[in-house]
Amino acid sequence: MNSLYSVVAISSDDVWAVGRHDPNFTDYLPLTMHWDGVRWRVVPGANPNDDANLLDVTAISSQDLWAVGGTFPGVGGGLAPLTERSDGCGT
């Protein structure tokens, strides 16, 4: 199940959305998606295997995007902050 929590539109063909992907209803994986004016595509994040989610995204420019959220570092651990930065090219 996918959940999107935040969207930022730089232009009509440059839109980013973040949230979480829960492929087996037990693990949360960060989810980043990009709209190029034709279709949405999933963009791999820096930490694709974390038990985490992204809650908000902002764009300083089309080459400087920031997403924030949280990750659960281990059993019994609390929520730790998660920050990801993208150059807008899928990295």
N, C-alpha and C positions, 0 to 999 in steps of 0.2 A: 504494500500500500504506500502511495506517495502522498506527502503533505507539503504544500508550499506555504511559507509564512511571510515572505516579503518579495516585492518586485520593484525594480528600478528601470525606468525607460530613459535611455539616452537619446534615442530617436525612434522613429517608427520601424526601423529595421535593425535596431540594436537594443534589445530588452533582455534583462537578466532577472532570474527568479531563484530563490534559495529555499531550502526546507530540509526534509528528511525522506529517506527511502527505507521501508521496512519490508524486505523481501520475504521474510518467513514469520513475521509478526512477533519476533523476539529480539531482533537487533535493529538499532537505528544507525543508518549510514547517512553521512551528509549528502545532500542533493543540490546540484547547481545545474540550471538549465539556461539556454540562450535561444532567443528568437532572432532570426536573421532577416525577417521580412517575408520568409516563405515557410519555414518550419521551425519547430522547437527541436533542440538536440540536448542531450545530457553531456555536460562537460565534466570530465574527471577532476576531482579535487585533490588537494595535496595529501589528505589523510583519508583515503577511501575505505579503510578497514576499521576506523574508529567507531566505537559505540557513541555516536554523536549526532547532533543536528545543527543546522544553521538557521538562525532566527531573523536576521536582518541583513540587508545588503544596501550599499550606497556606491555611487560612482562619482569620482572627482573628475574623471574624463573617460572616454571610451577605452583608454589604455591604463586606467588606474581604478580598479574596483576593489572594494573591501566587503567581506562578509564576516559576521560574528555569530557566535552561538555557544554551545557547550558540549563537553565530552565527559563521559564517565570513565575515569582512568582504571578502574578495577573494582572488584567485589568489595563492598563496604566503603568505597571511596565516595566522596561527594562530587558534585558537579564542578568541573574545571572549565575555565574559559577557553574558547576556541576562536582563533582569528585566522582568516585566509585572505590572501591578496592575489589578484589576477591582473595580468597585463592586457586582458581582453582578447587574448589569442588562444585561450584554452590552457594557460599555464598559471 
